[in-house]
């Protein structure tokens, strides 16, 4: 049915152009991951996309086998020289594709991020009998992380505690090799499974208390923005209470953007004007301005301190009747990596020079300035 919708397209649906790569399973057609030509076909499509469009990342969904009864007998016979078991051979096929995709993507666009949204249970956890990514669908995202072919994972944690939400979340964190884990949540179950709004709110609070969880992701938009009364209650709770401050994307790896230079601030006419120069040798995406104190600011844990979220220019106005406020400014590069903060404080002018690890290839030094602007 879906293939028929594209009958008039110049580029034909794969069921028409590559019928030999497709397998009928449970009423639908799937590309057979066991066929080298199927993997090559997908890699060619991904390469065309990231060459032509400035994507920040690739998040793989359904990169797995659709079920145990998938009819891949012919490819299993033809492309299994190592005589692996069916499950191990299937996992090896998916592993190979993910590795090839990652390496190709990084070669074409080095700063691109590659990750996936696997099934919400990795392997069997405790007493629960959930379908698993590893055994049920021959999907091994923890191997993709361990082998260096993933930057993040967004497991589909569409369970409540009856199905082990918390132990499954902890299992993903423990197997993520310290890569960002973004927990996928299921607001659609407020409608489909009659969950209460508090289930989703409680799950968000649990992710925030769990070290190693970098954030949450929702499936899907219509169950955040729809007209259902329960969905509206969830949206209002998220907007007013849970996400009432801006937050930046999770940091990937240890690289940092170079810091802005010559940061200054002046107070006049009921407000502050904070200015700075762009860092050297950096394609800046935007800057952030933080309200801080004598102890400094933890930029990875300080959404409440952001007063200028995504500042595109080299200055920021902050209206306040309070004199003596203190600020910090950071820069973000094209890969969304944030720099160390540069502080602007009331007091005697002095500077501390700090060589950034991310700038070891040039002589630019980071300067932390206490600037007397009152």
Secondary structure, DSSP 4 states (H G I P E B T S, - for coil): -HHHHTTT-SSPPHHHH-GGGEEEETTEEEE-TT-HHHHHHHHHHHHHHHHHS--SEEEE-S-S-S-TT---HHHHHHS-TT---HHHHHHHHHHHHHHHHHHHHHHHSTT-EEEE--BS-SS--TT-----HHHHS---HHHHHHTT--SEE--B----GGGTHHHHHHHHHHTTTT-EEEEEE-TTHHHHS---HHHHHHHHHHHHTSTTEEEEEES-THHHHSS-HHHHHHHHHIIIIIT-S--PPPP-SS--PPPPEEEEEEEETTEEEEEEEPPTT--EEEEEEEEE-TT---TTS-GGGEEEEEE-SSEEEEE-S-SS-EEEEEEEETT-PBPPPEEEESSS-EEEEE--GGGTTS---EEEEE----
